[in-house]
């Protein structure tokens, strides 16, 4: 048990990190100078991380080692309501800490997770507010911020919303103001509310934020692991100001309310920059907004992180090894196509190759690659950009998406004239990609000559490692997996209890890719030349060892990585066929 008194000589964070070997003395000196000059008022730990000298986990490890304290994983702990009522959110955010548990043997002691356990003032404040003694534990700033959001976020958002409503009523009463204007939009409560929504979304691993006007309310939903969940609701009176604020930060026309608009913004949460793609659509009750969040530099990863099994990874490598031809990645929106494309480009990137991309929008900046942003207003379309790119002596061309006949024709011609072309299409399977190109009036012989491989993909949710449970498969589940005639028990993993902190009661945490990789063999080339349909092409590919999306999903379900529910949701096929 710790007491906030009797420390004698206070140890400093910088000295502890040097003693632990986490940073050097020179790095500490540099960070302290930056803290004094450029980043006054910022915590030393944050400055060290901003400079790239260390990270949250290294600091936590050093603090635990040097101070003989225990780390705590807040994502696995449910904080009781009687503890959350003891303190205010503002105090917790100020000191970046959170009480999480009463001491098992002493009810006068409370366990507190701290990012800076050397902060005596913070310990004093919490001790005075709670009337309890403090026992220190160490957690990362990001984990603490996420926990504060989890237990206090909605309450704070509601408080901010109520504050705005009160201020607006006063304004209307005193000034008879009816219309929203830009000066009203700049008010602190709305700015704070939007910040709260984005911060919560990041901490909950959200890919898309939906702000939807209804008759009397504004509904805000987060898409987490591919599924929408309601996060909060507010009075409809907030809607106009909130939408106007979003338009201002994303560079859109604040006065235009009758037409769809698209824009971009950036936001920094936990020292990480996020790119936000904004789409606004007029509906009967007002403008609906969808904001897609993407962590900058998050799209490029090692190919092993994509989730390919070893045999599929070998196929992926073989396709990438072609010096020319066309590689297509297919799937619906949000299936991870961009991540696969960028990973492939990262794999191919080197000093000896000239890689040029044409994208709408450029989703991630990659060093050593020439990236072109489509600008249709200026006449820079996919097709016009491609024509210019071909005069830039490229070795590899990446096209964000083949959307029309003209782009398809240029891409095919580029691939048969010695270039490697990588692109995406929206199709349901690898085989149907071939027929989709034929629908775009690309000749069969050109498709057969140009395409070297097709990768169809989806994302399935992983069963939560905390609450997932194993029990015997039901007859319906066995039928879905094609195992209804098996004469033995099959044990599968299922989502667990609704009280799980890690997954928020969904039963799932994170996603993994399932893939259908179709290298174009000689048999397939002949079939494409003959104009065979998608079913016939798939049958040939299966004979050559291709695994369908459904087969990949079933494999993950049998391994306990995902569930039968996810197999049905993501890779459904008519089970009577």
Protein Blocks (a to p, Z undefined) as FASTA:
>chain_A
ZZfehklpaddfklmmmmnomacfklmmmmmmmmmmmmghiafklmmmmnopacfklmmm
mmmmmnopacddfklpccdfklmmmpcfklmmmnopadfbdcfklmkbccdddfblmlmk
lmmmmmmmnopacddddddfklmmmmmmmmmmmmmmmmmmmmmmmmmmmmmmmnopabdc
fklmmpmklmmmmmmmmmmmmmnopabdcddddfkbccddddeehiacdfbdcdfklmmm
mmmmmmmmnopafklmkbccdddddddeehiacdddddddddfkbccdddddddehklpc
cfklnopafklmmmmmmmmmpmbdcdddeddehilmmmmmmmmmmmmgcfkbccdddddd
dfbdcehiacddddfknopafklmmmmmmmnopabdcdfbafbfklmmmmmmmmmnopac
ddddddfbfklmmmmmmmnopafklmmmmmnbdcdddddddddfkloccddddfklmmmn
opmmpccdcdddddddfkbmklnonopacjddddddddddfklmmmmmnopafklmmmmm
mmnopacfklmmmmmmmnomacfklmmmmmgccfkZZ
